[in-house]
Amino acid sequence: MKYNFGGEKMIYTTYFAKLKQLPESVTPISICGKAPDWYRGIQYKKLAPKWGFFSEWKKTHDNHFYVERFNAEVLAGLDPGQVYQELVSLAGNSDIALVCYETPEKFCHRHLVRNWMMINGLLIKEFGT
């Protein structure tokens, strides 16, 4: 099912090392389990990986396992329309950057989040691409 988000805000994905490059008109929102200690911004844990499968992946680096678990344990329980509304509300109605640790070429859950949002009709892309 595709959602009609009307008046969409632009949503980007990015990583913590690039935060200083974001324009002031884009609000960063961390979507990781634990943000860096120095990060004082908004956090949205509903899109964070669960510790159990994340710690297993850290041992095995089995991306297929991670994708299956992330989809089943995180995304399957979320409503894309509600997630979008909550993110927009947290960002004060500005454009949004969903933030975690990995650079764009590395395996990262934010790519799974981006794909899920795109499948559900949201405009979202990696910042700077």
Residue pairs with C-beta under 8 A, 6 or more apart in sequence:
1 120
2 120
2 121
3 80
3 81
3 84
3 120
3 121
3 122
4 121
5 81
5 84
5 121
5 122
8 122
8 123
9 88
9 91
9 93
9 94
9 95
9 96
10 26
10 95
10 96
10 123
10 124
11 87
11 95
11 96
11 97
11 98
11 117
11 122
11 123
11 124
12 22
12 26
12 95
12 96
12 97
12 98
12 124
12 125
12 126
12 127
13 97
13 98
13 99
13 110
13 111
13 113
13 114
13 124
13 125
13 126
13 127
14 22
14 28
14 97
14 98
14 99
14 126
14 127
14 128
15 99
15 100
15 101
15 102
15 103
15 104
15 108
15 110
16 30
16 35
16 36
16 39
16 99
16 100
16 101
17 103
18 127
18 128
19 28
19 97
19 99
21 127
21 128
22 28
22 97
22 127
25 94
25 95
26 94
26 95
26 96
26 97
26 127
27 41
27 42
27 90
27 91
27 92
27 94
27 95
27 96
27 97
28 41
28 42
28 96
28 97
28 99
29 41
29 42
29 43
29 44
29 87
29 90
29 91
29 96
29 97
29 98
29 99
30 39
30 41
30 42
30 43
30 44
30 99
30 100
31 43
31 44
31 45
31 47
31 48
31 98
31 99
31 100
31 109
31 110
31 113
32 48
32 49
32 99
32 100
32 101
32 109
33 45
33 48
33 49
33 50
33 51
33 54
35 41
35 43
41 99
42 90
42 91
44 86
44 87
44 90
44 98
46 74
46 78
46 83
46 86
47 74
47 78
47 83
47 98
47 109
47 113
48 74
48 109
49 66
49 70
49 74
49 109
50 69
50 73
50 74
52 69
53 65
53 66
53 69
53 70
53 73
54 66
56 62
56 65
56 69
57 63
57 65
57 66
57 69
63 107
66 107
66 109
67 112
70 109
70 112
71 112
71 116
74 109
75 112
75 113
75 116
80 116
80 117
80 120
80 121
80 122
83 117
84 117
84 122
87 96
87 98
88 96
97 127
98 110
98 113
98 114
98 124
99 110
100 108
100 109
100 110
101 108
102 108
102 110
104 126
104 129
114 124
114 125
114 126
117 124
118 124
